[in-house]
Amino acid sequence: MASIGNSNSSSLRDGVAAALRSVVYPRARLVVGLSGGADSVALLAILADLKRAMGYSLRAVHVHHGISPNASAWAQFCVELCDGLGVPLHVERVSVDEYRQLGVEGAARHVRYAVYAREDADFVVLAHHRDDQAETLLLQLLRGAGPLGMAGMPAVRVLTGSKARILRPLLGFARTDIRAWARERGLRWIDDESNDDASRQRNFVRHRLLPLVEERFPAARATLARAAMHQAESGALTEQLARMDRDELASPGEENDVGVAQLRQLGAIRAKNVLRSLLRARSIRAPTSAQLDELWRQLVDARADRAVMLRVEGWELRCYRGRIRVERSRAPVPADFQRIWRAENKLLLLELGGVLRFKPEEGRGLSAERLRGAEVTVRVRAGGERLQQDARRPRRTLKNLFQEKAIPPWQRERWPLLYCGDQLICVPGIGESYSWKARREEAGLIVSWQTLDDAGRK
């Protein structure tokens, strides 16, 4: 994305236009995250002014968090503002109660971005500016973040959980420049009283720390924003190295695992860089330094596979047959789990974390004739199950069959098994009971199992 340039040499409108031209295409759908504050009001006004010339559509979304007693008044202000500008507005009420463990600021941000991800848009445009970037760099530095964390906010990035991208065309401008521009044009805005609360981390940095730094370093905000850009470049190189290493270590056709022995050969620094990248690929927050150090210690000292090596935010790094995999944590499946198959082409099994698919194919899979009228149920392992795939050979334990197919132990506990009465007739991905197989030229059904994680990567 092209640089907006120094705000002293180009107007705010021209700078935003330059930023949009580098990424926004004709008929793109833009949605502005409108808080009602000076920055988002100025941004909305500029985008409304540029809309016809640049050929995009424009809407706004206001997230009503309900935290402030003035929240409803802010929402009404946004309604009136958008009416005056001729911009459609969606106001969405949310609750932050479920995410209070993230703190008030973190909870509000989490639900706000979840709203953005549900918008039908190509770009969600946000009003973050140079001062926000400087504050973010300091906060990340004080949290002990690495280069990617201290890179601050990118001008353009993919919005997690959406096909849209986040766009920040004001990053090259200072807060004072934006407010001056808004005042010159007679714009009105609201002031969130919580922005003055210095007990909140970002407000402390904004009102206490940065003014103190600026007493000695007057250009501190611009300098910090520039440092964030340098960290972004450094972080991009670090991620590029991680991807190269992951490509070398991944199994054929599988980009989400790496070999333990090969990982050890990289040494601690590059190995931990690869592990962070594996988690980022799933949009998982990076583990703490202590967690990563402990994981590396286990990798170096491990003499056998470990079932669970690290849990991070609902995900697990597990090791099986010398390879590390990243998989979602799931609740245990009840031993009495059972679902009836009613001849659907696919059966969603959220409790097991996947989808059963039934594909018609002549002469293969389960006999469609035998299935007609039979009550087929889906269950999970109870222990001791056996499957006879050939009339001339004995029944074999599922444990051995799973081992041959290299299905990890933790996946076996939630692997769907198809029964007719008390007879095991099919284990997806492994095979069918010989007495239930389709004969040559007979209609059959091939049953396959796909986890929701795998389905999401397709």
Wavefront OBJ file of the C-alpha trace (Angstrom):
o trace
v 0.000 0.000 0.000
v 1.396 3.403 -0.947
v 2.432 5.709 1.834
v -0.018 8.502 2.586
v 2.813 10.897 3.097
v 3.466 13.655 5.588
v 0.281 15.367 6.721
v 1.967 18.810 6.521
v 2.428 18.498 2.756
v -0.869 16.918 1.717
v -4.441 17.395 2.812
v -6.260 14.706 4.739
v -8.666 14.100 1.860
v -5.851 13.709 -0.672
v -3.976 11.365 1.642
v -7.004 9.121 2.119
v -7.656 9.142 -1.638
v -4.047 8.074 -2.305
v -4.342 5.249 0.236
v -7.600 4.020 -1.308
v -6.319 4.068 -4.883
v -3.617 1.526 -4.084
v -6.060 -1.153 -2.907
v -9.723 -0.268 -3.530
v -11.207 -1.204 -6.907
v -14.384 0.055 -8.639
v -17.635 -1.342 -7.169
v -15.816 -2.496 -4.032
v -18.050 -2.594 -0.955
v -16.710 -0.431 1.877
v -18.031 -0.464 5.434
v -16.779 2.157 7.906
v -16.452 1.250 11.561
v -18.170 4.334 12.974
v -17.773 5.056 16.685
v -18.945 8.660 16.447
v -15.570 10.023 17.598
v -13.691 12.708 15.685
v -11.472 10.281 13.773
v -14.219 7.997 12.451
v -16.507 10.979 11.697
v -13.758 12.616 9.616
v -13.044 9.341 7.849
v -16.713 8.789 7.023
v -17.063 12.328 5.676
v -14.025 11.907 3.415
v -15.155 8.500 2.138
v -18.641 9.847 1.412
v -17.044 12.700 -0.542
v -14.785 10.367 -2.573
v -17.396 7.698 -3.234
v -18.723 8.909 -6.586
v -15.305 9.670 -8.091
v -13.786 6.336 -6.997
v -16.818 4.179 -7.761
v -17.176 2.186 -4.530
v -20.283 1.629 -2.413
v -20.275 2.865 1.174
v -22.040 1.829 4.365
v -21.302 2.305 8.064
v -21.640 0.069 11.121
v -21.865 1.283 14.713
v -21.318 -1.232 17.511
v -23.458 -0.459 20.558
v -21.414 -2.020 23.382
v -23.752 -0.859 26.128
v -20.813 -0.174 28.445
v -21.302 3.587 28.801
v -24.576 5.146 30.042
v -24.278 7.357 26.940
v -24.085 4.433 24.490
v -27.624 4.872 23.144
v -27.071 8.601 22.640
v -23.916 7.819 20.646
v -25.829 5.382 18.466
v -28.487 8.044 17.795
v -25.772 10.563 16.913
v -24.388 8.105 14.338
v -27.871 7.584 12.870
v -28.326 11.338 12.395
v -24.812 11.778 10.997
v -25.284 9.032 8.414
v -28.711 10.359 7.457
v -27.134 13.754 6.760
v -24.378 12.203 4.624
v -26.699 9.798 2.823
v -24.771 6.749 4.063
v -26.675 3.608 5.135
v -25.949 2.663 8.745
v -26.288 -0.583 10.668
v -26.345 -0.336 14.469
v -25.660 -3.605 16.251
v -26.117 -4.080 19.982
v -23.661 -6.477 21.602
v -22.815 -7.788 25.047
v -19.272 -7.979 26.350
v -20.138 -10.056 29.433
v -18.893 -13.326 27.940
v -15.424 -11.851 27.365
v -14.895 -9.914 30.611
v -11.762 -11.974 31.290
v -10.131 -9.968 28.471
v -10.702 -6.714 30.370
v -13.147 -4.008 29.324
v -11.033 -2.802 26.401
v -10.185 -6.305 25.212
v -13.777 -7.519 25.489
v -15.126 -4.525 23.572
v -12.532 -4.992 20.846
v -13.285 -8.715 20.554
v -17.026 -8.273 20.039
v -16.500 -5.254 17.768
v -14.285 -7.189 15.364
v -16.741 -10.086 15.452
v -19.408 -7.661 14.199
v -17.054 -6.431 11.468
v -16.402 -10.015 10.358
v -20.142 -10.552 9.813
v -20.462 -7.549 7.513
v -20.942 -8.302 3.821
v -18.053 -6.154 2.620
v -14.803 -6.161 0.683
v -13.149 -3.671 3.044
v -13.885 -2.670 6.628
v -12.378 0.798 6.915
v -11.154 1.921 10.358
v -9.952 5.317 11.558
v -6.739 4.347 13.367
v -4.066 7.007 12.939
v -0.391 7.688 13.637
v -0.895 8.357 17.349
v -2.748 5.048 17.737
v 0.204 3.358 16.057
v 2.680 4.932 18.481
v 0.548 3.904 21.470
v 0.253 0.360 20.148
v 4.023 0.039 19.737
v 4.643 1.157 23.331
v 1.970 -1.166 24.710
v 3.384 -4.124 22.800
v 6.920 -3.276 23.874
v 5.837 -3.193 27.512
v 4.144 -6.572 27.052
v 7.392 -8.068 25.770
v 6.151 -8.626 22.214
v 8.419 -9.664 19.364
v 8.843 -7.924 15.980
v 5.411 -8.895 14.663
v 3.724 -7.686 17.827
v 5.610 -4.396 17.771
v 4.813 -3.939 14.083
v 1.625 -2.323 15.285
v -1.383 -2.102 13.013
v -0.937 -2.830 9.307
v -2.548 -0.490 6.797
v -4.218 -3.503 5.156
v -4.813 -6.961 6.542
v -7.201 -9.870 6.237
v -10.101 -9.712 8.687
v -10.129 -12.971 10.658
v -13.306 -14.958 10.057
v -14.220 -12.978 6.933
v -13.345 -12.565 3.272
v -13.076 -8.816 3.861
v -9.913 -6.896 4.570
v -9.266 -4.281 7.213
v -8.187 -0.953 5.674
v -6.656 1.918 7.685
v -6.092 4.929 5.414
v -5.340 7.411 8.246
v -2.198 5.776 9.640
v -0.001 8.503 8.149
v -1.826 11.314 9.970
v -1.672 12.608 13.531
v -4.712 12.928 15.780
v -4.295 16.717 15.881
v -4.315 16.958 12.054
v -7.517 14.918 11.811
v -9.327 17.009 14.439
v -8.156 20.249 12.860
v -9.514 19.109 9.496
v -12.832 18.119 11.076
v -13.163 21.473 12.868
v -12.393 23.422 9.680
v -15.302 21.691 7.987
v -17.712 22.204 10.842
v -18.089 18.519 11.667
v -19.496 17.445 15.015
v -18.495 14.366 16.955
v -18.908 12.712 20.338
v -16.320 12.341 23.090
v -16.216 9.002 24.895
v -15.673 9.774 28.579
v -13.774 6.503 29.004
v -10.953 7.935 26.867
v -9.989 10.090 29.860
v -9.761 7.142 32.259
v -6.012 6.774 32.885
v -6.560 3.479 34.721
v -6.907 1.869 31.280
v -3.601 0.917 29.732
v -3.931 2.710 26.411
v -5.220 5.872 28.080
v -2.297 5.805 30.518
v 0.138 5.641 27.603
v -1.774 8.393 25.772
v -2.254 10.858 28.626
v 0.687 10.166 30.946
v 3.532 8.323 29.255
v 3.670 9.878 25.780
v 3.408 13.511 26.972
v 6.302 12.858 29.349
v 8.402 11.334 26.560
v 7.566 14.267 24.265
v 9.048 16.720 26.772
v 12.462 15.386 25.752
v 11.601 13.928 22.310
v 9.011 16.228 20.648
v 8.651 14.036 17.547
v 8.183 10.863 19.587
v 4.815 9.840 18.080
v 6.054 10.068 14.504
v 9.302 8.328 15.448
v 7.466 5.484 17.194
v 5.151 5.025 14.221
v 8.214 4.827 11.978
v 9.763 2.267 14.350
v 6.572 0.201 14.056
v 7.024 0.210 10.272
v 10.614 -1.053 10.673
v 9.385 -3.789 13.022
v 6.768 -4.747 10.438
v 9.487 -5.213 7.821
v 11.581 -7.249 10.250
v 8.558 -9.326 11.227
v 7.717 -9.968 7.574
v 11.224 -11.339 6.998
v 10.920 -13.501 10.119
v 7.596 -14.893 8.883
v 9.057 -15.499 5.425
v 11.850 -17.562 6.982
v 9.293 -19.487 9.057
v 7.252 -20.314 5.944
v 10.346 -21.524 4.129
v 11.227 -23.746 7.077
v 7.636 -25.024 7.323
v 7.642 -25.929 3.630
v 10.815 -27.945 4.176
v 9.476 -29.712 7.278
v 5.856 -30.375 6.223
v 4.567 -33.764 5.125
v 3.580 -34.069 1.430
v 0.158 -32.467 0.968
v 0.014 -31.338 4.622
v 1.058 -27.818 5.548
v -0.124 -27.916 9.140
v 2.438 -30.269 10.676
v 6.211 -30.427 11.026
v 8.666 -33.180 11.821
v 10.159 -33.157 15.331
v 13.597 -34.452 14.353
v 13.958 -31.897 11.548
v 12.683 -29.150 13.839
v 15.416 -29.948 16.373
v 18.036 -29.550 13.663
v 16.982 -25.933 13.101
v 18.056 -24.954 16.608
v 15.984 -23.242 19.270
v 15.529 -19.803 17.667
v 14.389 -20.946 14.223
v 12.375 -23.832 15.673
v 10.391 -21.532 17.955
v 9.873 -19.194 15.014
v 8.316 -22.103 13.086
v 6.051 -23.008 16.003
v 4.802 -19.432 16.281
v 4.112 -19.428 12.543
v 2.135 -22.670 12.797
v -0.135 -21.029 15.348
v -0.440 -17.782 13.388
v -1.562 -19.783 10.362
v -4.611 -20.754 12.443
v -5.083 -17.190 13.756
v -4.103 -18.390 17.236
v -2.535 -15.906 19.613
v 1.157 -16.590 20.131
v 2.068 -18.533 23.283
v 4.030 -16.840 26.030
v 7.810 -17.109 26.047
v 7.557 -19.489 29.006
v 5.121 -21.757 27.140
v 7.297 -21.797 24.042
v 10.442 -22.498 26.058
v 8.709 -25.402 27.795
v 7.523 -26.798 24.468
v 11.057 -26.593 23.074
v 12.404 -28.352 26.187
v 9.911 -31.185 25.652
v 10.929 -31.482 22.009
v 14.601 -31.678 22.865
v 14.179 -34.085 25.790
v 11.309 -36.235 24.466
v 12.141 -39.919 24.084
v 8.660 -40.874 22.920
v 5.575 -39.229 21.463
v 3.619 -37.073 23.867
v -0.153 -36.973 23.544
v -0.483 -33.257 24.374
v 2.476 -30.896 24.343
v 0.892 -27.442 24.609
v -2.586 -25.931 24.899
v -3.132 -22.380 23.648
v -6.505 -20.623 23.491
v -8.611 -23.660 22.684
v -5.988 -25.269 20.448
v -3.429 -28.004 21.069
v 0.000 -28.801 19.717
v 0.249 -32.589 19.775
v 2.941 -35.018 18.744
v 2.358 -38.331 16.968
v 4.843 -40.513 15.118
v 7.477 -37.823 15.238
v 5.317 -35.030 13.849
v 3.763 -32.002 15.535
v 0.174 -31.193 14.679
v -2.016 -28.221 15.558
v -5.606 -29.177 16.319
v -8.590 -27.633 18.049
v -9.290 -28.649 21.648
v -12.636 -30.394 21.995
v -14.744 -31.542 24.904
v -14.813 -35.307 25.599
v -17.517 -37.208 23.741
v -20.146 -38.868 25.967
v -19.731 -42.651 25.982
v -23.416 -43.072 25.091
v -23.203 -40.763 22.061
v -25.520 -41.922 19.280
v -27.059 -40.370 16.164
v -29.410 -41.904 13.617
v -28.492 -41.651 9.947
v -31.584 -40.861 7.872
v -30.083 -41.363 4.410
v -28.649 -37.815 4.212
v -25.781 -37.117 1.820
v -23.937 -35.541 4.722
v -24.391 -35.677 8.472
v -22.959 -32.876 10.621
v -21.676 -34.188 13.956
v -20.653 -31.175 16.005
v -20.024 -33.306 19.098
v -17.370 -35.218 17.167
v -16.078 -32.147 15.350
v -16.711 -33.194 11.771
v -18.976 -34.192 8.904
v -19.881 -37.668 7.637
v -20.301 -37.746 3.864
v -22.047 -40.435 1.809
v -21.047 -40.585 -1.868
v -22.891 -42.896 -4.305
v -20.568 -45.136 -6.311
v -21.268 -48.331 -8.188
v -19.718 -51.497 -6.796
v -17.973 -49.808 -3.892
v -18.688 -48.926 -0.281
v -21.774 -49.997 1.639
v -24.555 -51.823 -0.184
v -27.373 -49.365 -0.878
v -29.804 -52.276 -1.055
v -28.903 -53.550 2.419
v -29.082 -50.045 3.839
v -32.591 -49.532 2.492
v -34.963 -49.861 5.418
v -32.178 -50.541 7.948
v -31.727 -48.304 10.987
v -28.145 -47.109 10.921
v -26.708 -45.346 13.953
v -23.462 -43.465 14.481
v -21.572 -44.213 17.685
v -18.054 -43.862 19.102
v -15.632 -46.405 20.493
v -16.394 -48.165 23.735
v -13.383 -50.509 23.516
v -12.817 -53.943 22.045
v -14.479 -53.257 18.662
v -13.504 -55.475 15.743
v -14.180 -55.270 12.014
v -14.149 -58.118 9.483
v -13.465 -56.672 6.057
v -12.886 -60.011 4.278
v -14.840 -63.257 4.772
v -11.623 -65.268 4.366
v -9.790 -63.351 7.089
v -10.444 -62.949 10.822
v -11.913 -59.897 12.433
v -9.349 -57.259 13.374
v -9.313 -54.822 16.269
v -9.978 -51.180 15.537
v -6.848 -50.327 17.479
v -4.697 -52.157 14.926
v -6.634 -50.752 11.977
v -6.287 -47.203 13.301
v -2.562 -47.718 13.846
v -2.111 -48.919 10.263
v -3.859 -45.803 8.969
v -1.732 -43.576 11.250
v -4.803 -42.094 12.927
v -3.606 -40.441 16.177
v -4.997 -41.817 19.471
v -6.810 -38.602 20.414
v -8.724 -38.652 17.097
v -9.803 -42.275 17.552
v -11.931 -41.401 20.580
v -14.195 -39.234 18.417
v -14.055 -41.269 15.216
v -17.612 -42.094 14.005
v -18.561 -45.778 13.733
v -21.613 -46.933 11.776
v -23.779 -49.664 13.276
v -26.853 -51.559 12.248
v -28.237 -52.916 15.485
v -25.208 -54.186 17.377
v -23.215 -54.961 14.252
v -20.350 -52.657 13.257
v -20.838 -52.181 9.520
v -18.441 -49.358 8.600
v -15.502 -47.360 9.909
v -15.082 -44.301 7.633
v -11.627 -44.061 6.136
v -10.880 -47.700 7.025
v -13.529 -49.881 5.442
v -16.798 -51.802 5.611
v -17.862 -55.120 7.087
v -17.615 -57.705 4.284
v -21.278 -58.685 4.630
v -22.386 -55.098 4.014
v -20.186 -54.326 1.024
v -21.722 -53.461 -2.329
v -21.303 -56.162 -4.941
v -19.971 -55.542 -8.420
v -22.439 -53.416 -10.447
v -24.531 -52.822 -7.327
v -25.274 -49.308 -6.068
v -23.013 -48.454 -3.178
v -22.219 -45.614 -0.774
v -18.691 -44.603 0.164
v -18.654 -43.133 3.674
v -15.960 -40.582 4.491
v -15.136 -38.515 7.590
v -13.891 -34.937 7.441
v -13.083 -32.868 10.506
v -14.421 -29.324 10.621
v -10.856 -28.005 10.752
v -10.011 -29.799 7.508
v -13.292 -28.708 5.914
v -12.504 -25.092 6.780
v -9.187 -25.261 4.929
v -10.754 -26.446 1.681
l 1 2 3 4 5 6 7 8 9 10 11 12 13 14 15 16 17 18 19 20 21 22 23 24 25 26 27 28 29 30 31 32 33 34 35 36 37 38 39 40 41 42 43 44 45 46 47 48 49 50 51 52 53 54 55 56 57 58 59 60 61 62 63 64 65 66 67 68 69 70 71 72 73 74 75 76 77 78 79 80 81 82 83 84 85 86 87 88 89 90 91 92 93 94 95 96 97 98 99 100 101 102 103 104 105 106 107 108 109 110 111 112 113 114 115 116 117 118 119 120 121 122 123 124 125 126 127 128 129 130 131 132 133 134 135 136 137 138 139 140 141 142 143 144 145 146 147 148 149 150 151 152 153 154 155 156 157 158 159 160 161 162 163 164 165 166 167 168 169 170 171 172 173 174 175 176 177 178 179 180 181 182 183 184 185 186 187 188 189 190 191 192 193 194 195 196 197 198 199 200 201 202 203 204 205 206 207 208 209 210 211 212 213 214 215 216 217 218 219 220 221 222 223 224 225 226 227 228 229 230 231 232 233 234 235 236 237 238 239 240 241 242 243 244 245 246 247 248 249 250 251 252 253 254 255 256 257 258 259 260 261 262 263 264 265 266 267 268 269 270 271 272 273 274 275 276 277 278 279 280 281 282 283 284 285 286 287 288 289 290 291 292 293 294 295 296 297 298 299 300 301 302 303 304 305 306 307 308 309 310 311 312 313 314 315 316 317 318 319 320 321 322 323 324 325 326 327 328 329 330 331 332 333 334 335 336 337 338 339 340 341 342 343 344 345 346 347 348 349 350 351 352 353 354 355 356 357 358 359 360 361 362 363 364 365 366 367 368 369 370 371 372 373 374 375 376 377 378 379 380 381 382 383 384 385 386 387 388 389 390 391 392 393 394 395 396 397 398 399 400 401 402 403 404 405 406 407 408 409 410 411 412 413 414 415 416 417 418 419 420 421 422 423 424 425 426 427 428 429 430 431 432 433 434 435 436 437 438 439 440 441 442 443 444 445 446 447 448 449 450 451 452 453 454 455 456 457 458
